[in-house]
């Protein structure tokens, strides 16, 4: 891991409530809470919506893929997939290439639901970005990508 020449955090200036981990966690928690509050009539939660999107976008085909992509433990992911399956949004299919692999496949209902919920998601995101300009949003996303990329290498 490459260290900056002048560390931004030091033992002397570190405060938990000002750390990026804390702030990112709080922002994520509040965003999920706001989405869940707006999606109260929807058949799924904001977290389930995110999982369904990963499947639909081809970023994940198995529970293991989802766990890796979302940094989630296998037990929690299995329960989430169970719920999505009970709601008729996904189904498990054993791979024809490798019988040990179980793919998670969206149903027709699972393919259409994210689009139906998109106006709600857009509404919550726009609410959370009050006071930001389009330029600030692009800068913010760039900073988050750089931060994430620094952690990946």
C-alpha positions as CSV (number, residue, x, y, z in Angstrom):
1,X,0.0,0.0,0.0
2,X,1.5,3.3,-1.1
3,X,1.7,5.9,1.7
4,X,1.2,9.6,0.9
5,X,4.2,11.8,1.7
6,X,2.2,13.8,4.2
7,X,-0.3,11.6,5.9
8,X,-3.8,13.1,6.1
9,X,-4.6,11.2,9.2
10,X,-2.3,10.9,12.1
11,X,-2.6,9.5,15.6
12,X,-2.9,13.0,16.9
13,X,-5.6,14.2,14.5
14,X,-7.7,11.0,14.2
15,X,-11.2,11.3,15.4
16,X,-13.6,8.4,14.7
17,X,-16.5,10.7,13.8
18,X,-14.3,12.5,11.2
19,X,-12.9,9.3,9.7
20,X,-13.9,8.4,6.2
21,X,-14.9,4.9,7.3
22,X,-17.3,6.3,9.8
23,X,-18.7,9.0,7.4
24,X,-19.1,6.6,4.5
25,X,-20.8,4.1,6.8
26,X,-23.2,6.7,8.2
27,X,-24.0,8.0,4.7
28,X,-24.7,4.5,3.5
29,X,-26.9,3.7,6.5
30,X,-28.9,6.9,6.1
31,X,-29.3,6.3,2.3
32,X,-30.6,2.8,2.8
33,X,-32.9,4.0,5.6
34,X,-34.3,6.8,3.3
35,X,-34.7,4.3,0.4
36,X,-36.5,1.8,2.7
37,X,-38.7,4.6,4.0
38,X,-39.8,5.5,0.4
39,X,-40.0,1.8,-0.7
40,X,-42.3,0.8,2.2
41,X,-45.0,-0.2,-0.3
42,X,-42.6,-2.0,-2.6
43,X,-42.2,-5.8,-2.4
44,X,-38.5,-5.5,-1.6
45,X,-36.1,-3.5,0.5
46,X,-33.4,-1.2,-0.8
47,X,-30.7,-3.8,0.0
48,X,-32.7,-6.5,-2.0
49,X,-33.1,-4.0,-4.8
50,X,-29.3,-3.6,-4.9
51,X,-28.7,-7.4,-5.0
52,X,-31.3,-7.8,-7.8
53,X,-29.5,-5.1,-9.8
54,X,-26.1,-6.9,-9.5
55,X,-27.8,-10.0,-10.8
56,X,-29.6,-8.2,-13.7
57,X,-26.5,-6.2,-14.7
58,X,-24.5,-9.5,-15.0
59,X,-22.1,-8.5,-12.1
60,X,-23.0,-11.6,-10.2
61,X,-24.3,-15.0,-11.2
62,X,-23.9,-16.9,-7.9
63,X,-24.3,-16.2,-4.2
64,X,-20.5,-16.3,-4.0
65,X,-20.2,-13.5,-6.6
66,X,-22.7,-11.4,-4.7
67,X,-20.8,-11.9,-1.4
68,X,-17.5,-10.8,-3.1
69,X,-19.1,-7.8,-4.8
70,X,-21.1,-6.6,-1.8
71,X,-18.7,-7.7,1.0
72,X,-21.3,-9.7,2.6
73,X,-21.1,-13.0,4.5
74,X,-22.6,-16.1,2.9
75,X,-25.2,-16.7,5.5
76,X,-26.7,-13.2,5.1
77,X,-26.6,-13.5,1.3
78,X,-28.3,-16.9,1.4
79,X,-31.1,-15.4,3.4
80,X,-31.4,-12.5,1.0
81,X,-31.6,-14.8,-2.0
82,X,-34.1,-16.9,-0.2
83,X,-36.4,-13.9,0.3
84,X,-36.0,-12.8,-3.3
85,X,-36.8,-16.3,-4.4
86,X,-39.9,-16.5,-2.1
87,X,-41.1,-13.2,-3.7
88,X,-40.7,-14.8,-7.2
89,X,-38.0,-12.4,-8.3
90,X,-35.2,-14.9,-8.7
91,X,-34.7,-18.6,-9.0
92,X,-31.8,-20.9,-8.4
93,X,-30.6,-23.0,-11.3
94,X,-27.9,-25.6,-11.2
95,X,-25.2,-24.8,-13.7
96,X,-25.1,-27.2,-16.7
97,X,-21.3,-26.7,-17.0
98,X,-20.5,-27.4,-13.3
99,X,-23.2,-29.1,-11.2
100,X,-21.5,-27.7,-8.0
101,X,-22.4,-24.2,-9.1
102,X,-25.9,-22.7,-8.5
103,X,-26.7,-19.7,-10.6
104,X,-29.1,-17.0,-9.4
105,X,-31.4,-16.1,-12.3
106,X,-33.9,-13.3,-12.4
107,X,-37.5,-14.1,-13.2
108,X,-39.7,-12.0,-15.5
109,X,-41.0,-10.2,-12.3
110,X,-37.4,-9.7,-11.1
111,X,-36.4,-8.2,-14.5
112,X,-39.2,-5.6,-14.4
113,X,-39.3,-4.6,-10.7
114,X,-36.0,-2.5,-10.6
115,X,-37.3,-0.3,-13.4
116,X,-40.6,0.2,-11.5
117,X,-38.6,1.3,-8.4
118,X,-36.2,3.6,-10.3
119,X,-38.3,6.7,-9.8
120,X,-38.3,6.2,-6.1
121,X,-34.5,5.7,-6.1
122,X,-33.9,8.8,-8.2
123,X,-36.2,10.8,-5.8
124,X,-34.2,9.7,-2.8
125,X,-30.8,10.3,-4.4
126,X,-31.9,13.8,-5.6
127,X,-33.1,14.6,-2.0
128,X,-29.8,13.5,-0.6
129,X,-27.9,15.7,-3.1
130,X,-29.7,18.9,-2.2
131,X,-27.3,21.8,-2.4
132,X,-24.9,19.9,-4.7
133,X,-24.2,21.2,-8.2
134,X,-23.8,18.8,-11.1
135,X,-20.1,19.6,-11.1
136,X,-19.8,18.8,-7.4
137,X,-21.6,15.5,-7.9
138,X,-19.1,14.5,-10.6
139,X,-16.2,15.5,-8.4
140,X,-17.7,13.6,-5.4
141,X,-18.1,10.4,-7.6
142,X,-14.5,10.9,-8.8
143,X,-13.2,11.1,-5.2
144,X,-15.1,8.0,-4.2
145,X,-13.8,6.1,-7.2
146,X,-10.2,7.1,-6.4
147,X,-10.7,6.2,-2.8
148,X,-12.1,2.8,-3.7
149,X,-9.3,2.2,-6.3
150,X,-6.7,3.0,-3.7
151,X,-8.1,0.3,-1.5
152,X,-8.2,-2.2,-4.3
153,X,-4.5,-2.1,-5.2
